[in-house]
Amino acid sequence: MTAARAWVGDLVRDGSGTRAIVTDVRACGTVWVLRPQVGNGPHWETDDPDTLEIIARRGDHDGP
């Protein structure tokens, strides 16, 4: 993992502008699994982590 790459727990905006939480990184770091920021909606995947804009790192976006 590099500092510029999203990782599990990070709040991101995907390539379509949807805010999401990274829930898993699979296949030896080639597939990022995302879920909606709020709720338990459908999960989706990307194999291009460079399209994920990091909004907040894990822990930085958690409430008090």
PDB file of N, H, CA, C and O in Angstrom:
ATOM      1  N   MET A   1       0.847  -1.182   0.000  1.00  0.00           N
ATOM      2  CA  MET A   1       0.000   0.000   0.000  1.00  0.00           C
ATOM      3  C   MET A   1       0.881   1.231   0.000  1.00  0.00           C
ATOM      4  O   MET A   1       1.831   1.323   0.779  1.00  0.00           O
ATOM      5  N   THR A   2       0.570   2.176  -0.872  1.00  0.00           N
ATOM      6  H   THR A   2      -0.201   2.101  -1.504  1.00  0.00           H
ATOM      7  CA  THR A   2       1.284   3.442  -0.866  1.00  0.00           C
ATOM      8  C   THR A   2       0.417   4.482  -0.169  1.00  0.00           C
ATOM      9  O   THR A   2      -0.789   4.289  -0.016  1.00  0.00           O
ATOM     10  N   ALA A   3       1.026   5.573   0.251  1.00  0.00           N
ATOM     11  H   ALA A   3       2.005   5.730   0.127  1.00  0.00           H
ATOM     12  CA  ALA A   3       0.308   6.615   0.981  1.00  0.00           C
ATOM     13  C   ALA A   3      -0.790   7.239   0.121  1.00  0.00           C
ATOM     14  O   ALA A   3      -1.798   7.700   0.656  1.00  0.00           O
ATOM     15  N   ALA A   4      -0.614   7.263  -1.191  1.00  0.00           N
ATOM     16  H   ALA A   4       0.205   6.889  -1.626  1.00  0.00           H
ATOM     17  CA  ALA A   4      -1.585   7.909  -2.065  1.00  0.00           C
ATOM     18  C   ALA A   4      -2.728   6.989  -2.479  1.00  0.00           C
ATOM     19  O   ALA A   4      -3.679   7.443  -3.116  1.00  0.00           O
ATOM     20  N   ARG A   5      -2.655   5.719  -2.135  1.00  0.00           N
ATOM     21  H   ARG A   5      -1.883   5.350  -1.618  1.00  0.00           H
ATOM     22  CA  ARG A   5      -3.654   4.750  -2.573  1.00  0.00           C
ATOM     23  C   ARG A   5      -4.669   4.497  -1.455  1.00  0.00           C
ATOM     24  O   ARG A   5      -4.296   4.349  -0.291  1.00  0.00           O
ATOM     25  N   ALA A   6      -5.951   4.450  -1.817  1.00  0.00           N
ATOM     26  H   ALA A   6      -6.254   4.570  -2.762  1.00  0.00           H
ATOM     27  CA  ALA A   6      -7.002   4.172  -0.833  1.00  0.00           C
ATOM     28  C   ALA A   6      -6.823   2.780  -0.258  1.00  0.00           C
ATOM     29  O   ALA A   6      -6.328   1.875  -0.929  1.00  0.00           O
ATOM     30  N   TRP A   7      -7.237   2.618   1.006  1.00  0.00           N
ATOM     31  H   TRP A   7      -7.639   3.354   1.551  1.00  0.00           H
ATOM     32  CA  TRP A   7      -7.127   1.327   1.659  1.00  0.00           C
ATOM     33  C   TRP A   7      -8.358   1.091   2.503  1.00  0.00           C
ATOM     34  O   TRP A   7      -9.199   1.979   2.643  1.00  0.00           O
ATOM     35  N   VAL A   8      -8.471  -0.097   3.065  1.00  0.00           N
ATOM     36  H   VAL A   8      -7.788  -0.818   2.951  1.00  0.00           H
ATOM     37  CA  VAL A   8      -9.648  -0.508   3.839  1.00  0.00           C
ATOM     38  C   VAL A   8      -9.958   0.520   4.931  1.00  0.00           C
ATOM     39  O   VAL A   8      -9.092   0.909   5.714  1.00  0.00           O
ATOM     40  N   GLY A   9     -11.221   0.941   4.953  1.00  0.00           N
ATOM     41  H   GLY A   9     -11.925   0.625   4.317  1.00  0.00           H
ATOM     42  CA  GLY A   9     -11.689   1.903   5.941  1.00  0.00           C
ATOM     43  C   GLY A   9     -11.682   3.333   5.466  1.00  0.00           C
ATOM     44  O   GLY A   9     -12.276   4.195   6.114  1.00  0.00           O
ATOM     45  N   ASP A  10     -11.028   3.616   4.351  1.00  0.00           N
ATOM     46  H   ASP A  10     -10.546   2.916   3.825  1.00  0.00           H
ATOM     47  CA  ASP A  10     -10.973   4.987   3.847  1.00  0.00           C
ATOM     48  C   ASP A  10     -12.303   5.390   3.216  1.00  0.00           C
ATOM     49  O   ASP A  10     -12.983   4.574   2.595  1.00  0.00           O
ATOM     50  N   LEU A  11     -12.657   6.653   3.386  1.00  0.00           N
ATOM     51  H   LEU A  11     -12.104   7.316   3.891  1.00  0.00           H
ATOM     52  CA  LEU A  11     -13.804   7.256   2.719  1.00  0.00           C
ATOM     53  C   LEU A  11     -13.298   7.813   1.396  1.00  0.00           C
ATOM     54  O   LEU A  11     -12.354   8.602   1.372  1.00  0.00           O
ATOM     55  N   VAL A  12     -13.919   7.406   0.305  1.00  0.00           N
ATOM     56  H   VAL A  12     -14.686   6.765   0.324  1.00  0.00           H
ATOM     57  CA  VAL A  12     -13.448   7.792  -1.031  1.00  0.00           C
ATOM     58  C   VAL A  12     -14.613   8.272  -1.901  1.00  0.00           C
ATOM     59  O   VAL A  12     -15.783   8.102  -1.559  1.00  0.00           O
ATOM     60  N   ARG A  13     -14.255   8.871  -3.024  1.00  0.00           N
ATOM     61  H   ARG A  13     -13.304   9.009  -3.301  1.00  0.00           H
ATOM     62  CA  ARG A  13     -15.210   9.172  -4.092  1.00  0.00           C
ATOM     63  C   ARG A  13     -14.730   8.373  -5.287  1.00  0.00           C
ATOM     64  O   ARG A  13     -13.576   8.483  -5.700  1.00  0.00           O
ATOM     65  N   ASP A  14     -15.642   7.553  -5.847  1.00  0.00           N
ATOM     66  H   ASP A  14     -16.580   7.464  -5.511  1.00  0.00           H
ATOM     67  CA  ASP A  14     -15.229   6.713  -6.977  1.00  0.00           C
ATOM     68  C   ASP A  14     -15.276   7.499  -8.276  1.00  0.00           C
ATOM     69  O   ASP A  14     -15.595   8.688  -8.276  1.00  0.00           O
ATOM     70  N   GLY A  15     -14.964   6.848  -9.366  1.00  0.00           N
ATOM     71  H   GLY A  15     -14.705   5.882  -9.365  1.00  0.00           H
ATOM     72  CA  GLY A  15     -14.895   7.505 -10.665  1.00  0.00           C
ATOM     73  C   GLY A  15     -16.197   8.126 -11.126  1.00  0.00           C
ATOM     74  O   GLY A  15     -16.190   9.037 -11.955  1.00  0.00           O
ATOM     75  N   SER A  16     -17.332   7.640 -10.596  1.00  0.00           N
ATOM     76  H   SER A  16     -17.338   6.901  -9.923  1.00  0.00           H
ATOM     77  CA  SER A  16     -18.626   8.220 -10.973  1.00  0.00           C
ATOM     78  C   SER A  16     -19.089   9.283  -9.996  1.00  0.00           C
ATOM     79  O   SER A  16     -20.179   9.834 -10.152  1.00  0.00           O
ATOM     80  N   GLY A  17     -18.273   9.580  -8.984  1.00  0.00           N
ATOM     81  H   GLY A  17     -17.388   9.132  -8.857  1.00  0.00           H
ATOM     82  CA  GLY A  17     -18.607  10.631  -8.019  1.00  0.00           C
ATOM     83  C   GLY A  17     -19.345  10.149  -6.779  1.00  0.00           C
ATOM     84  O   GLY A  17     -19.751  10.963  -5.949  1.00  0.00           O
ATOM     85  N   THR A  18     -19.524   8.846  -6.640  1.00  0.00           N
ATOM     86  H   THR A  18     -19.194   8.184  -7.314  1.00  0.00           H
ATOM     87  CA  THR A  18     -20.234   8.281  -5.498  1.00  0.00           C
ATOM     88  C   THR A  18     -19.295   8.158  -4.305  1.00  0.00           C
ATOM     89  O   THR A  18     -18.191   7.628  -4.427  1.00  0.00           O
ATOM     90  N   ARG A  19     -19.743   8.654  -3.144  1.00  0.00           N
ATOM     91  H   ARG A  19     -20.640   9.084  -3.045  1.00  0.00           H
ATOM     92  CA  ARG A  19     -18.965   8.506  -1.914  1.00  0.00           C
ATOM     93  C   ARG A  19     -19.123   7.087  -1.396  1.00  0.00           C
ATOM     94  O   ARG A  19     -20.223   6.535  -1.403  1.00  0.00           O
ATOM     95  N   ALA A  20     -18.019   6.496  -0.947  1.00  0.00           N
ATOM     96  H   ALA A  20     -17.125   6.944  -0.942  1.00  0.00           H
ATOM     97  CA  ALA A  20     -18.031   5.099  -0.531  1.00  0.00           C
ATOM     98  C   ALA A  20     -16.954   4.849   0.516  1.00  0.00           C
ATOM     99  O   ALA A  20     -16.046   5.656   0.713  1.00  0.00           O
ATOM    100  N   ILE A  21     -17.085   3.700   1.185  1.00  0.00           N
ATOM    101  H   ILE A  21     -17.822   3.044   1.026  1.00  0.00           H
ATOM    102  CA  ILE A  21     -16.074   3.220   2.113  1.00  0.00           C
ATOM    103  C   ILE A  21     -15.411   1.999   1.466  1.00  0.00           C
ATOM    104  O   ILE A  21     -16.098   1.122   0.942  1.00  0.00           O
ATOM    105  N   VAL A  22     -14.090   1.947   1.505  1.00  0.00           N
ATOM    106  H   VAL A  22     -13.532   2.660   1.931  1.00  0.00           H
ATOM    107  CA  VAL A  22     -13.376   0.760   1.032  1.00  0.00           C
ATOM    108  C   VAL A  22     -13.537  -0.316   2.106  1.00  0.00           C
ATOM    109  O   VAL A  22     -13.133  -0.112   3.250  1.00  0.00           O
ATOM    110  N   THR A  23     -14.125  -1.460   1.747  1.00  0.00           N
ATOM    111  H   THR A  23     -14.454  -1.626   0.817  1.00  0.00           H
ATOM    112  CA  THR A  23     -14.365  -2.514   2.729  1.00  0.00           C
ATOM    113  C   THR A  23     -13.387  -3.669   2.617  1.00  0.00           C
ATOM    114  O   THR A  23     -13.212  -4.425   3.573  1.00  0.00           O
ATOM    115  N   ASP A  24     -12.750  -3.817   1.473  1.00  0.00           N
ATOM    116  H   ASP A  24     -12.892  -3.203   0.697  1.00  0.00           H
ATOM    117  CA  ASP A  24     -11.832  -4.939   1.295  1.00  0.00           C
ATOM    118  C   ASP A  24     -10.936  -4.663   0.099  1.00  0.00           C
ATOM    119  O   ASP A  24     -11.308  -3.934  -0.821  1.00  0.00           O
ATOM    120  N   VAL A  25      -9.759  -5.251   0.127  1.00  0.00           N
ATOM    121  H   VAL A  25      -9.456  -5.843   0.874  1.00  0.00           H
ATOM    122  CA  VAL A  25      -8.856  -5.263  -1.028  1.00  0.00           C
ATOM    123  C   VAL A  25      -8.530  -6.731  -1.262  1.00  0.00           C
ATOM    124  O   VAL A  25      -7.958  -7.399  -0.401  1.00  0.00           O
ATOM    125  N   ARG A  26      -8.901  -7.221  -2.438  1.00  0.00           N
ATOM    126  H   ARG A  26      -9.366  -6.678  -3.137  1.00  0.00           H
ATOM    127  CA  ARG A  26      -8.802  -8.660  -2.743  1.00  0.00           C
ATOM    128  C   ARG A  26      -7.839  -8.928  -3.885  1.00  0.00           C
ATOM    129  O   ARG A  26      -7.269  -8.019  -4.488  1.00  0.00           O
ATOM    130  N   ALA A  27      -7.685 -10.199  -4.151  1.00  0.00           N
ATOM    131  H   ALA A  27      -8.148 -10.938  -3.661  1.00  0.00           H
ATOM    132  CA  ALA A  27      -6.897 -10.682  -5.293  1.00  0.00           C
ATOM    133  C   ALA A  27      -5.493 -10.083  -5.278  1.00  0.00           C
ATOM    134  O   ALA A  27      -5.017  -9.542  -6.276  1.00  0.00           O
ATOM    135  N   CYS A  28      -4.848 -10.195  -4.122  1.00  0.00           N
ATOM    136  H   CYS A  28      -5.235 -10.635  -3.312  1.00  0.00           H
ATOM    137  CA  CYS A  28      -3.467  -9.712  -3.968  1.00  0.00           C
ATOM    138  C   CYS A  28      -3.331  -8.233  -4.303  1.00  0.00           C
ATOM    139  O   CYS A  28      -2.345  -7.814  -4.909  1.00  0.00           O
ATOM    140  N   GLY A  29      -4.323  -7.447  -3.908  1.00  0.00           N
ATOM    141  H   GLY A  29      -5.124  -7.787  -3.416  1.00  0.00           H
ATOM    142  CA  GLY A  29      -4.248  -6.002  -4.104  1.00  0.00           C
ATOM    143  C   GLY A  29      -4.626  -5.530  -5.481  1.00  0.00           C
ATOM    144  O   GLY A  29      -4.140  -4.490  -5.924  1.00  0.00           O
ATOM    145  N   THR A  30      -5.481  -6.260  -6.180  1.00  0.00           N
ATOM    146  H   THR A  30      -5.876  -7.105  -5.820  1.00  0.00           H
ATOM    147  CA  THR A  30      -5.872  -5.834  -7.526  1.00  0.00           C
ATOM    148  C   THR A  30      -7.349  -5.481  -7.635  1.00  0.00           C
ATOM    149  O   THR A  30      -7.776  -4.970  -8.670  1.00  0.00           O
ATOM    150  N   VAL A  31      -8.146  -5.740  -6.589  1.00  0.00           N
ATOM    151  H   VAL A  31      -7.798  -6.155  -5.748  1.00  0.00           H
ATOM    152  CA  VAL A  31      -9.575  -5.437  -6.613  1.00  0.00           C
ATOM    153  C   VAL A  31      -9.955  -4.738  -5.304  1.00  0.00           C
ATOM    154  O   VAL A  31      -9.728  -5.273  -4.219  1.00  0.00           O
ATOM    155  N   TRP A  32     -10.532  -3.546  -5.414  1.00  0.00           N
ATOM    156  H   TRP A  32     -10.717  -3.112  -6.296  1.00  0.00           H
ATOM    157  CA  TRP A  32     -10.999  -2.795  -4.253  1.00  0.00           C
ATOM    158  C   TRP A  32     -12.511  -2.933  -4.174  1.00  0.00           C
ATOM    159  O   TRP A  32     -13.213  -2.687  -5.155  1.00  0.00           O
ATOM    160  N   VAL A  33     -13.018  -3.330  -2.995  1.00  0.00           N
ATOM    161  H   VAL A  33     -12.447  -3.530  -2.198  1.00  0.00           H
ATOM    162  CA  VAL A  33     -14.456  -3.507  -2.778  1.00  0.00           C
ATOM    163  C   VAL A  33     -14.967  -2.279  -2.035  1.00  0.00           C
ATOM    164  O   VAL A  33     -14.383  -1.858  -1.036  1.00  0.00           O
ATOM    165  N   LEU A  34     -16.065  -1.709  -2.533  1.00  0.00           N
ATOM    166  H   LEU A  34     -16.539  -2.052  -3.344  1.00  0.00           H
ATOM    167  CA  LEU A  34     -16.633  -0.482  -1.977  1.00  0.00           C
ATOM    168  C   LEU A  34     -18.067  -0.712  -1.538  1.00  0.00           C
ATOM    169  O   LEU A  34     -18.760  -1.574  -2.079  1.00  0.00           O
ATOM    170  N   ARG A  35     -18.510   0.062  -0.553  1.00  0.00           N
ATOM    171  H   ARG A  35     -17.947   0.762  -0.113  1.00  0.00           H
ATOM    172  CA  ARG A  35     -19.908   0.072  -0.139  1.00  0.00           C
ATOM    173  C   ARG A  35     -20.325   1.516   0.021  1.00  0.00           C
ATOM    174  O   ARG A  35     -19.472   2.393   0.162  1.00  0.00           O
ATOM    175  N   PRO A  36     -21.639   1.786   0.002  1.00  0.00           N
ATOM    176  CA  PRO A  36     -22.089   3.163   0.191  1.00  0.00           C
ATOM    177  C   PRO A  36     -21.586   3.724   1.519  1.00  0.00           C
ATOM    178  O   PRO A  36     -21.372   2.977   2.474  1.00  0.00           O
ATOM    179  N   GLN A  37     -21.400   5.031   1.573  1.00  0.00           N
ATOM    180  H   GLN A  37     -21.574   5.637   0.797  1.00  0.00           H
ATOM    181  CA  GLN A  37     -20.939   5.673   2.801  1.00  0.00           C
ATOM    182  C   GLN A  37     -21.930   5.441   3.937  1.00  0.00           C
ATOM    183  O   GLN A  37     -21.533   5.254   5.088  1.00  0.00           O
ATOM    184  N   VAL A  38     -23.216   5.453   3.610  1.00  0.00           N
ATOM    185  H   VAL A  38     -23.538   5.605   2.676  1.00  0.00           H
ATOM    186  CA  VAL A  38     -24.261   5.266   4.616  1.00  0.00           C
ATOM    187  C   VAL A  38     -25.160   4.118   4.179  1.00  0.00           C
ATOM    188  O   VAL A  38     -25.509   4.012   3.003  1.00  0.00           O
ATOM    189  N   GLY A  39     -25.530   3.267   5.111  1.00  0.00           N
ATOM    190  H   GLY A  39     -25.246   3.353   6.066  1.00  0.00           H
ATOM    191  CA  GLY A  39     -26.444   2.177   4.810  1.00  0.00           C
ATOM    192  C   GLY A  39     -25.730   0.929   4.339  1.00  0.00           C
ATOM    193  O   GLY A  39     -24.503   0.866   4.266  1.00  0.00           O
ATOM    194  N   ASN A  40     -26.542  -0.054   4.023  1.00  0.00           N
ATOM    195  H   ASN A  40     -27.539  -0.003   4.082  1.00  0.00           H
ATOM    196  CA  ASN A  40     -26.000  -1.346   3.592  1.00  0.00           C
ATOM    197  C   ASN A  40     -26.326  -1.640   2.144  1.00  0.00           C
ATOM    198  O   ASN A  40     -26.582  -2.790   1.787  1.00  0.00           O
ATOM    199  N   GLY A  41     -26.321  -0.635   1.319  1.00  0.00           N
ATOM    200  H   GLY A  41     -26.113   0.299   1.609  1.00  0.00           H
ATOM    201  CA  GLY A  41     -26.650  -0.820  -0.089  1.00  0.00           C
ATOM    202  C   GLY A  41     -25.698  -1.779  -0.772  1.00  0.00           C
ATOM    203  O   GLY A  41     -24.822  -2.355  -0.127  1.00  0.00           O
ATOM    204  N   PRO A  42     -25.860  -1.952  -2.048  1.00  0.00           N
ATOM    205  CA  PRO A  42     -25.032  -2.915  -2.784  1.00  0.00           C
ATOM    206  C   PRO A  42     -23.557  -2.522  -2.777  1.00  0.00           C
ATOM    207  O   PRO A  42     -23.205  -1.343  -2.797  1.00  0.00           O
ATOM    208  N   HIS A  43     -22.720  -3.535  -2.747  1.00  0.00           N
ATOM    209  H   HIS A  43     -23.006  -4.493  -2.731  1.00  0.00           H
ATOM    210  CA  HIS A  43     -21.275  -3.337  -2.840  1.00  0.00           C
ATOM    211  C   HIS A  43     -20.879  -3.362  -4.309  1.00  0.00           C
ATOM    212  O   HIS A  43     -21.571  -3.963  -5.131  1.00  0.00           O
ATOM    213  N   TRP A  44     -19.788  -2.722  -4.637  1.00  0.00           N
ATOM    214  H   TRP A  44     -19.226  -2.234  -3.969  1.00  0.00           H
ATOM    215  CA  TRP A  44     -19.266  -2.772  -5.994  1.00  0.00           C
ATOM    216  C   TRP A  44     -17.747  -2.809  -5.922  1.00  0.00           C
ATOM    217  O   TRP A  44     -17.167  -2.593  -4.858  1.00  0.00           O
ATOM    218  N   GLU A  45     -17.110  -3.080  -7.038  1.00  0.00           N
ATOM    219  H   GLU A  45     -17.581  -3.255  -7.902  1.00  0.00           H
ATOM    220  CA  GLU A  45     -15.664  -3.265  -7.083  1.00  0.00           C
ATOM    221  C   GLU A  45     -15.036  -2.384  -8.141  1.00  0.00           C
ATOM    222  O   GLU A  45     -15.685  -1.967  -9.101  1.00  0.00           O
ATOM    223  N   THR A  46     -13.756  -2.112  -7.943  1.00  0.00           N
ATOM    224  H   THR A  46     -13.230  -2.451  -7.163  1.00  0.00           H
ATOM    225  CA  THR A  46     -12.957  -1.464  -8.974  1.00  0.00           C
ATOM    226  C   THR A  46     -11.591  -2.137  -9.018  1.00  0.00           C
ATOM    227  O   THR A  46     -11.056  -2.557  -7.992  1.00  0.00           O
ATOM    228  N   ASP A  47     -11.047  -2.230 -10.205  1.00  0.00           N
ATOM    229  H   ASP A  47     -11.481  -1.888 -11.038  1.00  0.00           H
ATOM    230  CA  ASP A  47      -9.688  -2.748 -10.332  1.00  0.00           C
ATOM    231  C   ASP A  47      -8.732  -1.622 -10.705  1.00  0.00           C
ATOM    232  O   ASP A  47      -7.595  -1.865 -11.111  1.00  0.00           O
ATOM    233  N   ASP A  48      -9.211  -0.376 -10.561  1.00  0.00           N
ATOM    234  H   ASP A  48     -10.134  -0.179 -10.232  1.00  0.00           H
ATOM    235  CA  ASP A  48      -8.392   0.800 -10.852  1.00  0.00           C
ATOM    236  C   ASP A  48      -8.424   1.748  -9.653  1.00  0.00           C
ATOM    237  O   ASP A  48      -9.191   2.711  -9.652  1.00  0.00           O
ATOM    238  N   PRO A  49      -7.603   1.488  -8.633  1.00  0.00           N
ATOM    239  CA  PRO A  49      -7.637   2.311  -7.426  1.00  0.00           C
ATOM    240  C   PRO A  49      -7.247   3.766  -7.663  1.00  0.00           C
ATOM    241  O   PRO A  49      -7.525   4.626  -6.827  1.00  0.00           O
ATOM    242  N   ASP A  50      -6.607   4.048  -8.792  1.00  0.00           N
ATOM    243  H   ASP A  50      -6.381   3.349  -9.471  1.00  0.00           H
ATOM    244  CA  ASP A  50      -6.245   5.428  -9.089  1.00  0.00           C
ATOM    245  C   ASP A  50      -7.469   6.290  -9.372  1.00  0.00           C
ATOM    246  O   ASP A  50      -7.372   7.517  -9.387  1.00  0.00           O
ATOM    247  N   THR A  51      -8.633   5.650  -9.598  1.00  0.00           N
ATOM    248  H   THR A  51      -8.711   4.653  -9.586  1.00  0.00           H
ATOM    249  CA  THR A  51      -9.867   6.416  -9.806  1.00  0.00           C
ATOM    250  C   THR A  51     -10.536   6.775  -8.481  1.00  0.00           C
ATOM    251  O   THR A  51     -11.526   7.506  -8.468  1.00  0.00           O
ATOM    252  N   LEU A  52     -10.007   6.268  -7.367  1.00  0.00           N
ATOM    253  H   LEU A  52      -9.203   5.674  -7.377  1.00  0.00           H
ATOM    254  CA  LEU A  52     -10.592   6.540  -6.054  1.00  0.00           C
ATOM    255  C   LEU A  52      -9.930   7.767  -5.437  1.00  0.00           C
ATOM    256  O   LEU A  52      -8.733   7.768  -5.148  1.00  0.00           O
ATOM    257  N   GLU A  53     -10.733   8.811  -5.241  1.00  0.00           N
ATOM    258  H   GLU A  53     -11.705   8.811  -5.476  1.00  0.00           H
ATOM    259  CA  GLU A  53     -10.248  10.028  -4.595  1.00  0.00           C
ATOM    260  C   GLU A  53     -10.452   9.878  -3.093  1.00  0.00           C
ATOM    261  O   GLU A  53     -11.580   9.686  -2.640  1.00  0.00           O
ATOM    262  N   ILE A  54      -9.394   9.962  -2.329  1.00  0.00           N
ATOM    263  H   ILE A  54      -8.478  10.118  -2.697  1.00  0.00           H
ATOM    264  CA  ILE A  54      -9.495   9.818  -0.880  1.00  0.00           C
ATOM    265  C   ILE A  54     -10.058  11.100  -0.290  1.00  0.00           C
ATOM    266  O   ILE A  54      -9.493  12.180  -0.467  1.00  0.00           O
ATOM    267  N   ILE A  55     -11.187  10.968   0.419  1.00  0.00           N
ATOM    268  H   ILE A  55     -11.646  10.091   0.563  1.00  0.00           H
ATOM    269  CA  ILE A  55     -11.799  12.099   1.108  1.00  0.00           C
ATOM    270  C   ILE A  55     -11.274  12.170   2.534  1.00  0.00           C
ATOM    271  O   ILE A  55     -10.926  13.245   3.022  1.00  0.00           O
ATOM    272  N   ALA A  56     -11.218  11.014   3.204  1.00  0.00           N
ATOM    273  H   ALA A  56     -11.501  10.141   2.808  1.00  0.00           H
ATOM    274  CA  ALA A  56     -10.698  10.944   4.572  1.00  0.00           C
ATOM    275  C   ALA A  56     -10.150   9.547   4.811  1.00  0.00           C
ATOM    276  O   ALA A  56     -10.719   8.552   4.362  1.00  0.00           O
ATOM    277  N   ARG A  57      -9.048   9.493   5.518  1.00  0.00           N
ATOM    278  H   ARG A  57      -8.586  10.302   5.883  1.00  0.00           H
ATOM    279  CA  ARG A  57      -8.443   8.219   5.883  1.00  0.00           C
ATOM    280  C   ARG A  57      -9.237   7.556   6.996  1.00  0.00           C
ATOM    281  O   ARG A  57      -9.959   8.225   7.736  1.00  0.00           O
ATOM    282  N   ARG A  58      -9.106   6.264   7.112  1.00  0.00           N
ATOM    283  H   ARG A  58      -8.519   5.721   6.511  1.00  0.00           H
ATOM    284  CA  ARG A  58      -9.755   5.495   8.165  1.00  0.00           C
ATOM    285  C   ARG A  58      -9.490   6.163   9.519  1.00  0.00           C
ATOM    286  O   ARG A  58      -8.356   6.515   9.843  1.00  0.00           O
ATOM    287  N   GLY A  59     -10.546   6.327  10.288  1.00  0.00           N
ATOM    288  H   GLY A  59     -11.467   6.042  10.025  1.00  0.00           H
ATOM    289  CA  GLY A  59     -10.424   6.961  11.595  1.00  0.00           C
ATOM    290  C   GLY A  59     -10.636   8.461  11.544  1.00  0.00           C
ATOM    291  O   GLY A  59     -11.123   9.039  12.515  1.00  0.00           O
ATOM    292  N   ASP A  60     -10.288   9.108  10.445  1.00  0.00           N
ATOM    293  H   ASP A  60      -9.892   8.639   9.656  1.00  0.00           H
ATOM    294  CA  ASP A  60     -10.466  10.560  10.328  1.00  0.00           C
ATOM    295  C   ASP A  60     -11.915  10.934  10.077  1.00  0.00           C
ATOM    296  O   ASP A  60     -12.320  12.058  10.374  1.00  0.00           O
ATOM    297  N   HIS A  61     -12.715  10.004   9.529  1.00  0.00           N
ATOM    298  H   HIS A  61     -12.386   9.091   9.287  1.00  0.00           H
ATOM    299  CA  HIS A  61     -14.100  10.314   9.196  1.00  0.00           C
ATOM    300  C   HIS A  61     -15.073   9.719  10.201  1.00  0.00           C
ATOM    301  O   HIS A  61     -16.282   9.912  10.074  1.00  0.00           O
ATOM    302  N   ASP A  62     -14.562   8.991  11.208  1.00  0.00           N
ATOM    303  H   ASP A  62     -13.580   8.834  11.311  1.00  0.00           H
ATOM    304  CA  ASP A  62     -15.428   8.399  12.218  1.00  0.00           C
ATOM    305  C   ASP A  62     -15.904   9.477  13.190  1.00  0.00           C
ATOM    306  O   ASP A  62     -15.186  10.423  13.512  1.00  0.00           O
ATOM    307  N   GLY A  63     -17.121   9.298  13.633  1.00  0.00           N
ATOM    308  H   GLY A  63     -17.704   8.530  13.371  1.00  0.00           H
ATOM    309  CA  GLY A  63     -17.687  10.239  14.596  1.00  0.00           C
ATOM    310  C   GLY A  63     -17.063  10.081  15.969  1.00  0.00           C
ATOM    311  O   GLY A  63     -16.289   9.150  16.192  1.00  0.00           O
ATOM    312  N   PRO A  64     -17.391  10.987  16.906  1.00  0.00           N
ATOM    313  CA  PRO A  64     -16.828  10.917  18.266  1.00  0.00           C
ATOM    314  C   PRO A  64     -17.264   9.683  19.014  1.00  0.00           C
ATOM    315  O   PRO A  64     -16.873   9.487  20.165  1.00  0.00           O
TER     316      PRO A  64
END
